[in-house]
Amino acid sequence: MRRERNVAFKADLFESLIDPQLFELPKELAIIDRLLDDERFLEPIRRKLTARRGRPTIPLETYLRMMYLKRRYRLGFEALVKEVADSLVWRRFCRLRLTDKVPDATTLIKLTHRLGPEVIEQLNDALMAQLVEARLMKRHGQRIRVDTTVVEANIHHPTDAGLLADGVRVLTRLMRRAKQAGIGVRLSVRDRLRSVRRRLRRIGQVLRRGGEKAQAEVDRLTAEVARRAEQTLQEAERMARAVQRRIRQLGPAVGARYRALAQGLVTYTRRLRRVLEQTRLRLQGIRTIPDRLVSLFDPDARPIRRGKLSKPVEFGYKLTLVETQEGFISHWRLHVGNPSDDSLLVDAVAGHIHAVGATPRAVAADRGMSSRANDAALRAMGIAHVALPARGGRARRLFERRWAFRRLLRWRSGQEGRIAHLKDTFELDRSRYRGADRAATWSGEGIFAHNLTRAARRLLALAPAQA
């Protein structure tokens, strides 16, 4: 059951005995508190949480404020709960009285995953509308710049032997839990993790030593790891069938523990089987494997080659960002894999128009998004100035030498700094959530927190001038 506000927030006997100055919010946080009071921020959550019966949720206004603090100050869920519990100021910001219990970390996690990226995107659209009304962002005649970056998945560098070792470790742990629950007592479960780790260390030593025969030795050791993973996989498949038989025997009385155990065994046996298949292909000399699985825990992550010297290949998701001239991110979209940049530009500009409600005057992007089709599509939208550097003849070179074109391109280069700021301050460098939908939620939370902080700082900068 949805609970939107803490109706008894102001009525607290203990707070009346404490100096009110101890509850005073800093200027930036006070502005964000006023911005989040808008009813439009609760409407997307209302549409998502429609249940009229059941256990009440935490106040939605408390949830929004806690999630802002989490991303603004780079906190984990458990650290966030502790900090809010210990701070009078943060309690006041989150609309919690001294006698109110701070929501548990698991409650915040479940609600975050339940809302999903669609709600976060709608929250950002509501913020854009609020900023336009407050005249903090131009609606007509504005410039926007579009670029892409990579949000890395929270995984280790994938190797065939490393992925096989992950599968052996996870399946061995799940089979032990089944044994402890009294399932598959007669089935043999052998722990091969020690043997696998010994070969992983040997692979590392061979690679550090180098030499002409290093690759052949690595392939031999990887094949040995694959044989042990295959044996563990067969045992896990037998155990999965035993767990499913137990579930059928119990019928409606089956508990959530058995269902989670069966789901884990089925999921990771399938993924380990897939890793074994791609390992066999690589050992046969096939180095290019389409849709290669790079993580057992984040199966949607993909290798993305961006041509960077520091990171030739990144593992994660591609993120499209649209930035306004005031520094707000008006639209974002997370993509699985590595779609070409030129295929993302038109949709990104359309997303900005939907969020702001008006067509921009000028659009700037880098050479990767340039194409004749994109140029024509943007001009068909009514955009007067389009700065997309492209190869061409003398006429094109003369066009790109114009002052207006060069000024837009110089302004576009500043988006690299904005992306670096988002990654350093709002954790868009690496998603701590697993899976494409949850990685999109992670990215949207960071962008929403950035836009709120940017709005508060612009209001603070305008306050002396208005005074």
HUBEL-V436501 format. One record per backbone hydrogen bond with DSSP energy under -0.5 kcal/mol. NH is the residue of the N-H (numbers start at 1). CO is the residue of the C=O. Records with the same first field share a line. If there is no record, write none. Layout:
# HUBEL-V436501
NH=CO ; CO
This chain:
# HUBEL-V436501
2=51
7=5
9=6
12=10
16=12
17=14
18=15
22=19
23=20
24=21
30=26
31=27
32=28
33=29
34=30
35=31
36=32
37=33 ; 34
38=35
41=38
42=39
43=39
44=40
46=42
47=43
48=44
49=45
50=48
57=1
60=3
61=4
63=59
64=60
65=61
66=62
67=63
68=64
69=65
70=66
71=67
72=68
73=69
75=70
80=76
81=77
82=78
83=79
84=80
85=81
86=82
87=83
88=86
91=87
92=88
93=89
94=90
95=92
96=91
100=97
108=104
109=105
110=106
111=107
112=108
113=109
114=110
115=111
116=112
119=115
120=116
121=117
122=118
123=119
124=120
125=121
126=122
127=123
128=124
129=125
130=126
131=127
132=128
133=129
134=130
135=132
136=131
137=131
141=359
144=362
145=323
146=364
147=321
149=319
151=317
152=150 ; 429
153=315
154=431
155=153
163=159
164=160
165=161
166=162
167=163
168=164
169=165
170=166
171=167
172=168
173=169
174=170
175=171
176=172
177=173
178=174
179=175
180=176
181=177
182=179
183=178
187=184
192=190
196=192
197=193
198=194
199=195
200=196
201=197
202=198
203=199
204=200
205=201
206=202
207=203
208=204
209=205
210=206
214=211
217=213
218=214
219=215
220=216
221=217
222=218
223=219
224=220
225=221
226=222
227=223
228=224
229=225
230=226
231=227
232=228
233=229
234=230
235=231
236=232
237=233
238=234
239=235
240=236
241=237
242=238
243=239
244=240
245=241
246=242
247=243
248=244
249=245
250=246
251=247
253=250
254=251
259=255
260=256
261=257
262=258
263=259
264=260
265=261
266=262
267=263
268=264
269=265
270=266
271=267
272=268
273=269
274=270
275=271
276=272
277=273
278=274
279=275
280=276
281=277
282=278
283=279
284=280
285=282
286=281
287=285
289=287
290=288
292=289
294=292 ; 301
301=298
302=316
304=314
306=304 ; 312
307=312
308=311
314=304
316=302 ; 314
317=151
318=335
319=149
320=333
321=147
322=331
323=145
324=328
325=143
327=324
330=322 ; 328
331=322
333=320
335=318
337=316
342=368
343=340
344=341
345=341
348=344
349=345
350=346
351=347
352=348
353=349
354=350
355=351
356=352
357=353
361=142
362=142
363=385
364=144
365=387
366=146
369=366
370=367
375=371
376=372
377=373
378=374
379=375
380=376
381=377
382=379
383=378
384=361 ; 382
385=361
386=384
387=363
388=386
389=365
397=393
398=394
399=395
400=396
401=397
402=399
406=402
407=403
408=404
409=405
410=406
411=407
412=408
413=409
414=411
415=412
416=413
417=414
418=414
419=415
420=416
421=417
422=418
423=419
424=420
425=421
426=421 ; 422
427=423
428=422
429=423
431=152
439=435
440=436
441=437
442=438
443=439
444=440
445=441
446=442
447=443
448=444
449=445
450=446
451=447
452=448
453=449
454=450
455=451
456=452
457=453
458=454
459=455
460=456
461=457
462=458
463=459
464=460
465=461
466=462
467=463
